[in-house]
Amino acid sequence: METIQLDQFTKAVFWKKYKVNFVVYEKELIQKGVQNLEAPLDILLRFNEEIFNYLDQTFGEEWQKEAPAGILGLEDWGKRTDSRENQRKIKEKILQN
């Protein structure tokens, strides 16, 4: 119970500080097809990437150290080369069993 409360607190502080919101997920639930996504995975990845771009331009890379776990596509953000190719790789990684 404490972990959930701490995680919610961390997210709330991050959202308030940077005035953004992301698509947050549980990788295991997506892989099992249990987590319902509000839009296709590719669109959610693009949405988050736009926010990542904004944060990088506004705050540099420091925000990434404070970001809570579970933000869709964040763990691979620093490794990206081409946005479309990156989205495909992230999607494959998430959907692998």
N, CA, C and O atoms as CSV, one atom per row, in Angstrom:
chain,resi,resn,atom,element,x,y,z
A,1,MET,N,N,0.822,-1.198,0.000
A,1,MET,CA,C,0.000,0.000,0.000
A,1,MET,C,C,0.866,1.262,0.000
A,1,MET,O,O,0.536,2.227,-0.689
A,2,GLU,N,N,1.951,1.272,0.749
A,2,GLU,CA,C,2.818,2.453,0.802
A,2,GLU,C,C,3.426,2.748,-0.554
A,2,GLU,O,O,3.549,3.914,-0.929
A,3,THR,N,N,3.817,1.701,-1.313
A,3,THR,CA,C,4.420,1.907,-2.620
A,3,THR,C,C,3.446,2.614,-3.552
A,3,THR,O,O,3.839,3.530,-4.274
A,4,ILE,N,N,2.188,2.203,-3.547
A,4,ILE,CA,C,1.186,2.826,-4.403
A,4,ILE,C,C,1.015,4.291,-4.024
A,4,ILE,O,O,0.966,5.153,-4.901
A,5,GLN,N,N,0.922,4.584,-2.735
A,5,GLN,CA,C,0.749,5.967,-2.300
A,5,GLN,C,C,1.969,6.810,-2.666
A,5,GLN,O,O,1.817,7.951,-3.102
A,6,LEU,N,N,3.166,6.274,-2.498
A,6,LEU,CA,C,4.389,6.996,-2.848
A,6,LEU,C,C,4.430,7.246,-4.349
A,6,LEU,O,O,4.788,8.340,-4.783
A,7,ASP,N,N,4.067,6.243,-5.145
A,7,ASP,CA,C,4.057,6.392,-6.591
A,7,ASP,C,C,3.060,7.471,-7.019
A,7,ASP,O,O,3.370,8.289,-7.886
A,8,GLN,N,N,1.883,7.479,-6.426
A,8,GLN,CA,C,0.883,8.499,-6.749
A,8,GLN,C,C,1.381,9.886,-6.354
A,8,GLN,O,O,1.159,10.857,-7.077
A,9,PHE,N,N,2.046,9.978,-5.219
A,9,PHE,CA,C,2.603,11.247,-4.773
A,9,PHE,C,C,3.673,11.738,-5.754
A,9,PHE,O,O,3.686,12.909,-6.133
A,10,THR,N,N,4.568,10.830,-6.159
A,10,THR,CA,C,5.633,11.175,-7.108
A,10,THR,C,C,5.044,11.703,-8.403
A,10,THR,O,O,5.512,12.711,-8.932
A,11,LYS,N,N,4.019,11.029,-8.919
A,11,LYS,CA,C,3.383,11.472,-10.159
A,11,LYS,C,C,2.754,12.845,-9.984
A,11,LYS,O,O,2.903,13.713,-10.843
A,12,ALA,N,N,2.054,13.043,-8.877
A,12,ALA,CA,C,1.380,14.322,-8.639
A,12,ALA,C,C,2.388,15.474,-8.573
A,12,ALA,O,O,2.142,16.545,-9.127
A,13,VAL,N,N,3.505,15.258,-7.909
A,13,VAL,CA,C,4.540,16.295,-7.802
A,13,VAL,C,C,5.124,16.591,-9.187
A,13,VAL,O,O,5.309,17.752,-9.551
A,14,PHE,N,N,5.409,15.548,-9.946
A,14,PHE,CA,C,5.976,15.725,-11.282
A,14,PHE,C,C,5.007,16.475,-12.194
A,14,PHE,O,O,5.400,17.430,-12.865
A,15,TRP,N,N,3.738,16.046,-12.222
A,15,TRP,CA,C,2.740,16.690,-13.088
A,15,TRP,C,C,2.606,18.170,-12.733
A,15,TRP,O,O,2.521,19.025,-13.615
A,16,LYS,N,N,2.589,18.462,-11.431
A,16,LYS,CA,C,2.409,19.847,-10.996
A,16,LYS,C,C,3.633,20.705,-11.353
A,16,LYS,O,O,3.489,21.837,-11.815
A,17,LYS,N,N,4.815,20.167,-11.140
A,17,LYS,CA,C,6.042,20.919,-11.403
A,17,LYS,C,C,6.197,21.249,-12.887
A,17,LYS,O,O,6.502,22.386,-13.247
A,18,TYR,N,N,5.985,20.246,-13.749
A,18,TYR,CA,C,6.234,20.438,-15.173
A,18,TYR,C,C,4.975,20.783,-15.979
A,18,TYR,O,O,5.059,21.075,-17.172
A,19,LYS,N,N,3.818,20.748,-15.327
A,19,LYS,CA,C,2.542,21.104,-15.957
A,19,LYS,C,C,2.264,20.309,-17.231
A,19,LYS,O,O,1.820,20.860,-18.239
A,20,VAL,N,N,2.531,19.013,-17.169
A,20,VAL,CA,C,2.258,18.105,-18.283
A,20,VAL,C,C,1.633,16.827,-17.741
A,20,VAL,O,O,1.634,16.574,-16.536
A,21,ASN,N,N,1.109,16.043,-18.642
A,21,ASN,CA,C,0.593,14.725,-18.288
A,21,ASN,C,C,0.966,13.764,-19.400
A,21,ASN,O,O,1.061,14.153,-20.564
A,22,PHE,N,N,1.173,12.527,-19.044
A,22,PHE,CA,C,1.581,11.497,-19.988
A,22,PHE,C,C,0.596,10.351,-19.961
A,22,PHE,O,O,-0.261,10.253,-19.083
A,23,VAL,N,N,0.745,9.488,-20.950
A,23,VAL,CA,C,0.075,8.198,-20.912
A,23,VAL,C,C,0.964,7.296,-20.062
A,23,VAL,O,O,2.114,7.037,-20.416
A,24,VAL,N,N,0.434,6.827,-18.954
A,24,VAL,CA,C,1.163,5.958,-18.039
A,24,VAL,C,C,0.599,4.558,-18.214
A,24,VAL,O,O,-0.589,4.401,-18.498
A,25,TYR,N,N,1.421,3.555,-18.051
A,25,TYR,CA,C,0.992,2.195,-18.329
A,25,TYR,C,C,1.693,1.202,-17.412
A,25,TYR,O,O,2.657,1.527,-16.718
A,26,GLU,N,N,1.183,0.003,-17.437
A,26,GLU,CA,C,1.852,-1.132,-16.806
A,26,GLU,C,C,2.246,-2.063,-17.939
A,26,GLU,O,O,1.378,-2.675,-18.562
A,27,LYS,N,N,3.525,-2.180,-18.215
A,27,LYS,CA,C,4.019,-2.953,-19.351
A,27,LYS,C,C,3.466,-4.376,-19.365
A,27,LYS,O,O,3.080,-4.891,-20.414
A,28,GLU,N,N,3.431,-4.995,-18.209
A,28,GLU,CA,C,2.958,-6.380,-18.127
A,28,GLU,C,C,1.485,-6.476,-18.520
A,28,GLU,O,O,1.082,-7.442,-19.167
A,29,LEU,N,N,0.681,-5.488,-18.137
A,29,LEU,CA,C,-0.739,-5.517,-18.473
A,29,LEU,C,C,-0.970,-5.289,-19.968
A,29,LEU,O,O,-1.884,-5.874,-20.548
A,30,ILE,N,N,-0.160,-4.454,-20.586
A,30,ILE,CA,C,-0.273,-4.252,-22.033
A,30,ILE,C,C,0.099,-5.538,-22.751
A,30,ILE,O,O,-0.584,-5.945,-23.691
A,31,GLN,N,N,1.174,-6.181,-22.318
A,31,GLN,CA,C,1.614,-7.422,-22.951
A,31,GLN,C,C,0.533,-8.500,-22.872
A,31,GLN,O,O,0.349,-9.267,-23.818
A,32,LYS,N,N,-0.166,-8.557,-21.767
A,32,LYS,CA,C,-1.230,-9.554,-21.584
A,32,LYS,C,C,-2.535,-9.120,-22.250
A,32,LYS,O,O,-3.487,-9.898,-22.306
A,33,GLY,N,N,-2.587,-7.892,-22.753
A,33,GLY,CA,C,-3.803,-7.390,-23.373
A,33,GLY,C,C,-4.865,-7.006,-22.364
A,33,GLY,O,O,-6.042,-6.896,-22.708
A,34,VAL,N,N,-4.455,-6.799,-21.109
A,34,VAL,CA,C,-5.400,-6.495,-20.044
A,34,VAL,C,C,-5.639,-4.996,-19.915
A,34,VAL,O,O,-6.770,-4.566,-19.688
A,35,GLN,N,N,-4.584,-4.196,-20.059
A,35,GLN,CA,C,-4.748,-2.755,-19.900
A,35,GLN,C,C,-5.421,-2.185,-21.136
A,35,GLN,O,O,-4.972,-2.399,-22.262
A,36,ASN,N,N,-6.491,-1.465,-20.910
A,36,ASN,CA,C,-7.203,-0.831,-22.006
A,36,ASN,C,C,-6.523,0.484,-22.336
A,36,ASN,O,O,-6.342,1.337,-21.467
A,37,LEU,N,N,-6.149,0.642,-23.588
A,37,LEU,CA,C,-5.555,1.885,-24.037
A,37,LEU,C,C,-6.647,2.738,-24.661
A,37,LEU,O,O,-7.537,2.220,-25.335
A,38,GLU,N,N,-6.580,4.034,-24.439
A,38,GLU,CA,C,-7.609,4.953,-24.925
A,38,GLU,C,C,-7.482,5.219,-26.419
A,38,GLU,O,O,-8.409,5.748,-27.031
A,39,ALA,N,N,-6.359,4.862,-27.009
A,39,ALA,CA,C,-6.101,5.076,-28.430
A,39,ALA,C,C,-5.088,4.014,-28.861
A,39,ALA,O,O,-4.511,3.336,-28.011
A,40,PRO,N,N,-4.865,3.860,-30.161
A,40,PRO,CA,C,-3.831,2.903,-30.603
A,40,PRO,C,C,-2.470,3.258,-30.006
A,40,PRO,O,O,-2.156,4.429,-29.790
A,41,LEU,N,N,-1.687,2.246,-29.750
A,41,LEU,CA,C,-0.385,2.410,-29.109
A,41,LEU,C,C,0.504,3.399,-29.860
A,41,LEU,O,O,1.195,4.199,-29.230
A,42,ASP,N,N,0.502,3.361,-31.192
A,42,ASP,CA,C,1.325,4.287,-31.977
A,42,ASP,C,C,0.966,5.746,-31.685
A,42,ASP,O,O,1.851,6.594,-31.572
A,43,ILE,N,N,-0.307,6.029,-31.566
A,43,ILE,CA,C,-0.756,7.400,-31.297
A,43,ILE,C,C,-0.349,7.828,-29.893
A,43,ILE,O,O,0.081,8.963,-29.686
A,44,LEU,N,N,-0.484,6.927,-28.933
A,44,LEU,CA,C,-0.082,7.250,-27.560
A,44,LEU,C,C,1.415,7.513,-27.481
A,44,LEU,O,O,1.850,8.413,-26.762
A,45,LEU,N,N,2.207,6.732,-28.215
A,45,LEU,CA,C,3.653,6.960,-28.244
A,45,LEU,C,C,3.974,8.334,-28.841
A,45,LEU,O,O,4.822,9.056,-28.317
A,46,ARG,N,N,3.302,8.693,-29.928
A,46,ARG,CA,C,3.541,10.000,-30.549
A,46,ARG,C,C,3.145,11.131,-29.609
A,46,ARG,O,O,3.839,12.145,-29.527
A,47,PHE,N,N,2.030,10.959,-28.896
A,47,PHE,CA,C,1.584,11.957,-27.922
A,47,PHE,C,C,2.673,12.187,-26.870
A,47,PHE,O,O,3.053,13.323,-26.587
A,48,ASN,N,N,3.164,11.087,-26.302
A,48,ASN,CA,C,4.201,11.213,-25.277
A,48,ASN,C,C,5.488,11.795,-25.853
A,48,ASN,O,O,6.157,12.587,-25.188
A,49,GLU,N,N,5.844,11.414,-27.081
A,49,GLU,CA,C,7.068,11.944,-27.676
A,49,GLU,C,C,6.995,13.459,-27.865
A,49,GLU,O,O,8.000,14.153,-27.715
A,50,GLU,N,N,5.823,13.965,-28.191
A,50,GLU,CA,C,5.661,15.424,-28.308
A,50,GLU,C,C,5.921,16.091,-26.955
A,50,GLU,O,O,6.556,17.144,-26.887
A,51,ILE,N,N,5.435,15.481,-25.898
A,51,ILE,CA,C,5.664,16.022,-24.554
A,51,ILE,C,C,7.141,15.906,-24.190
A,51,ILE,O,O,7.703,16.824,-23.592
A,52,PHE,N,N,7.782,14.776,-24.549
A,52,PHE,CA,C,9.217,14.620,-24.285
A,52,PHE,C,C,10.000,15.727,-24.994
A,52,PHE,O,O,10.904,16.325,-24.410
A,53,ASN,N,N,9.651,15.998,-26.252
A,53,ASN,CA,C,10.322,17.076,-27.007
A,53,ASN,C,C,10.164,18.412,-26.303
A,53,ASN,O,O,11.129,19.158,-26.137
A,54,TYR,N,N,8.931,18.708,-25.888
A,54,TYR,CA,C,8.665,19.967,-25.179
A,54,TYR,C,C,9.520,20.068,-23.921
A,54,TYR,O,O,10.160,21.092,-23.680
A,55,LEU,N,N,9.527,19.013,-23.128
A,55,LEU,CA,C,10.281,19.038,-21.874
A,55,LEU,C,C,11.780,19.168,-22.129
A,55,LEU,O,O,12.465,19.906,-21.420
A,56,ASP,N,N,12.297,18.458,-23.135
A,56,ASP,CA,C,13.716,18.568,-23.470
A,56,ASP,C,C,14.068,19.996,-23.873
A,56,ASP,O,O,15.093,20.529,-23.447
A,57,GLN,N,N,13.220,20.616,-24.694
A,57,GLN,CA,C,13.489,21.982,-25.151
A,57,GLN,C,C,13.365,22.991,-24.012
A,57,GLN,O,O,14.098,23.979,-23.976
A,58,THR,N,N,12.447,22.748,-23.088
A,58,THR,CA,C,12.181,23.706,-22.021
A,58,THR,C,C,13.092,23.514,-20.812
A,58,THR,O,O,13.561,24.489,-20.225
A,59,PHE,N,N,13.344,22.250,-20.436
A,59,PHE,CA,C,14.068,21.966,-19.191
A,59,PHE,C,C,15.366,21.192,-19.396
A,59,PHE,O,O,16.032,20.847,-18.420
A,60,GLY,N,N,15.736,20.914,-20.631
A,60,GLY,CA,C,16.891,20.057,-20.865
A,60,GLY,C,C,16.526,18.621,-20.506
A,60,GLY,O,O,15.349,18.262,-20.544
A,61,GLU,N,N,17.499,17.801,-20.163
A,61,GLU,CA,C,17.226,16.394,-19.867
A,61,GLU,C,C,17.012,16.133,-18.372
A,61,GLU,O,O,16.757,14.995,-17.980
A,62,GLU,N,N,17.111,17.153,-17.547
A,62,GLU,CA,C,16.969,16.975,-16.096
A,62,GLU,C,C,15.621,16.380,-15.694
A,62,GLU,O,O,15.551,15.597,-14.747
A,63,TRP,N,N,14.557,16.742,-16.400
A,63,TRP,CA,C,13.220,16.266,-16.059
A,63,TRP,C,C,13.150,14.740,-16.076
A,63,TRP,O,O,12.370,14.149,-15.329
A,64,GLN,N,N,13.963,14.097,-16.925
A,64,GLN,CA,C,13.917,12.644,-17.059
A,64,GLN,C,C,14.311,11.943,-15.760
A,64,GLN,O,O,13.834,10.844,-15.478
A,65,LYS,N,N,15.181,12.575,-14.969
A,65,LYS,CA,C,15.607,11.986,-13.702
A,65,LYS,C,C,14.482,11.994,-12.673
A,65,LYS,O,O,14.474,11.174,-11.755
A,66,GLU,N,N,13.533,12.915,-12.823
A,66,GLU,CA,C,12.428,13.045,-11.876
A,66,GLU,C,C,11.158,12.338,-12.338
A,66,GLU,O,O,10.213,12.195,-11.562
A,67,ALA,N,N,11.128,11.901,-13.578
A,67,ALA,CA,C,9.916,11.315,-14.143
A,67,ALA,C,C,9.545,10.015,-13.431
A,67,ALA,O,O,10.412,9.175,-13.190
A,68,PRO,N,N,8.271,9.840,-13.094
A,68,PRO,CA,C,7.836,8.601,-12.449
A,68,PRO,C,C,7.883,7.430,-13.432
A,68,PRO,O,O,7.870,7.623,-14.648
A,69,ALA,N,N,7.938,6.245,-12.897
A,69,ALA,CA,C,7.979,5.031,-13.723
A,69,ALA,C,C,6.663,4.851,-14.456
A,69,ALA,O,O,5.614,5.325,-14.019
A,70,GLY,N,N,6.746,4.154,-15.585
A,70,GLY,CA,C,5.547,3.774,-16.308
A,70,GLY,C,C,5.093,4.732,-17.387
A,70,GLY,O,O,3.998,4.567,-17.925
A,71,ILE,N,N,5.896,5.728,-17.721
A,71,ILE,CA,C,5.511,6.638,-18.793
A,71,ILE,C,C,5.818,5.940,-20.110
A,71,ILE,O,O,6.955,5.553,-20.375
A,72,LEU,N,N,4.809,5.791,-20.907
A,72,LEU,CA,C,4.905,5.049,-22.159
A,72,LEU,C,C,5.992,5.622,-23.062
A,72,LEU,O,O,5.921,6.784,-23.462
A,73,GLY,N,N,7.006,4.803,-23.385
A,73,GLY,CA,C,8.076,5.186,-24.298
A,73,GLY,C,C,9.252,5.899,-23.680
A,73,GLY,O,O,10.247,6.132,-24.366
A,74,LEU,N,N,9.181,6.257,-22.409
A,74,LEU,CA,C,10.253,7.056,-21.807
A,74,LEU,C,C,11.560,6.289,-21.681
A,74,LEU,O,O,12.630,6.849,-21.922
A,75,GLU,N,N,11.490,5.020,-21.309
A,75,GLU,CA,C,12.743,4.294,-21.083
A,75,GLU,C,C,13.589,4.187,-22.351
A,75,GLU,O,O,14.805,4.014,-22.268
A,76,ASP,N,N,12.962,4.287,-23.515
A,76,ASP,CA,C,13.701,4.226,-24.775
A,76,ASP,C,C,13.909,5.600,-25.403
A,76,ASP,O,O,14.517,5.704,-26.469
A,77,TRP,N,N,13.413,6.653,-24.759
A,77,TRP,CA,C,13.479,7.996,-25.325
A,77,TRP,C,C,14.904,8.431,-25.632
A,77,TRP,O,O,15.162,8.958,-26.715
A,78,GLY,N,N,15.810,8.229,-24.730
A,78,GLY,CA,C,17.189,8.669,-24.921
A,78,GLY,C,C,17.922,7.892,-25.999
A,78,GLY,O,O,18.951,8.349,-26.497
A,79,LYS,N,N,17.412,6.730,-26.365
A,79,LYS,CA,C,18.077,5.873,-27.345
A,79,LYS,C,C,17.554,6.098,-28.751
A,79,LYS,O,O,17.997,5.430,-29.686
A,80,ARG,N,N,16.623,7.024,-28.919
A,80,ARG,CA,C,15.948,7.151,-30.208
A,80,ARG,C,C,16.859,7.701,-31.297
A,80,ARG,O,O,17.802,8.446,-31.032
A,81,THR,N,N,16.551,7.313,-32.519
A,81,THR,CA,C,17.239,7.877,-33.679
A,81,THR,C,C,16.179,8.507,-34.566
A,81,THR,O,O,16.090,9.733,-34.639
A,82,ASP,N,N,15.393,7.717,-35.225
A,82,ASP,CA,C,14.293,8.206,-36.057
A,82,ASP,C,C,12.995,7.969,-35.312
A,82,ASP,O,O,12.776,6.876,-34.789
A,83,SER,N,N,12.136,8.962,-35.254
A,83,SER,CA,C,10.921,8.884,-34.451
A,83,SER,C,C,10.022,7.707,-34.848
A,83,SER,O,O,9.571,6.961,-33.978
A,84,ARG,N,N,9.758,7.531,-36.139
A,84,ARG,CA,C,8.873,6.434,-36.564
A,84,ARG,C,C,9.491,5.074,-36.272
A,84,ARG,O,O,8.813,4.161,-35.802
A,85,GLU,N,N,10.769,4.950,-36.550
A,85,GLU,CA,C,11.452,3.683,-36.275
A,85,GLU,C,C,11.471,3.417,-34.777
A,85,GLU,O,O,11.292,2.280,-34.341
A,86,ASN,N,N,11.689,4.465,-33.992
A,86,ASN,CA,C,11.681,4.327,-32.549
A,86,ASN,C,C,10.312,3.867,-32.052
A,86,ASN,O,O,10.230,2.986,-31.196
A,87,GLN,N,N,9.256,4.444,-32.570
A,87,GLN,CA,C,7.906,4.046,-32.174
A,87,GLN,C,C,7.672,2.570,-32.466
A,87,GLN,O,O,7.106,1.851,-31.642
A,88,ARG,N,N,8.113,2.116,-33.652
A,88,ARG,CA,C,7.931,0.710,-34.016
A,88,ARG,C,C,8.684,-0.203,-33.043
A,88,ARG,O,O,8.147,-1.212,-32.588
A,89,LYS,N,N,9.926,0.159,-32.730
A,89,LYS,CA,C,10.726,-0.660,-31.820
A,89,LYS,C,C,10.120,-0.695,-30.417
A,89,LYS,O,O,10.064,-1.749,-29.783
A,90,ILE,N,N,9.672,0.455,-29.941
A,90,ILE,CA,C,9.070,0.507,-28.610
A,90,ILE,C,C,7.804,-0.334,-28.583
A,90,ILE,O,O,7.579,-1.086,-27.634
A,91,LYS,N,N,6.976,-0.214,-29.613
A,91,LYS,CA,C,5.738,-0.986,-29.670
A,91,LYS,C,C,6.042,-2.476,-29.659
A,91,LYS,O,O,5.403,-3.230,-28.924
A,92,GLU,N,N,7.005,-2.911,-30.460
A,92,GLU,CA,C,7.378,-4.325,-30.474
A,92,GLU,C,C,7.881,-4.784,-29.109
A,92,GLU,O,O,7.534,-5.869,-28.642
A,93,LYS,N,N,8.696,-3.952,-28.477
A,93,LYS,CA,C,9.240,-4.291,-27.162
A,93,LYS,C,C,8.148,-4.448,-26.131
A,93,LYS,O,O,8.180,-5.379,-25.326
A,94,ILE,N,N,7.166,-3.534,-26.145
A,94,ILE,CA,C,6.071,-3.579,-25.192
A,94,ILE,C,C,5.187,-4.800,-25.409
A,94,ILE,O,O,4.731,-5.424,-24.451
A,95,LEU,N,N,4.948,-5.138,-26.675
A,95,LEU,CA,C,4.009,-6.212,-26.975
A,95,LEU,C,C,4.637,-7.602,-26.948
A,95,LEU,O,O,3.923,-8.600,-27.057
A,96,GLN,N,N,5.970,-7.686,-26.802
A,96,GLN,CA,C,6.623,-8.997,-26.716
A,96,GLN,C,C,6.186,-9.720,-25.452
A,96,GLN,O,O,5.938,-9.107,-24.414
A,97,ASN,N,N,6.099,-11.032,-25.568
A,97,ASN,CA,C,5.733,-11.830,-24.362
A,97,ASN,C,C,6.927,-12.171,-23.550
A,97,ASN,O,O,6.803,-12.829,-22.517
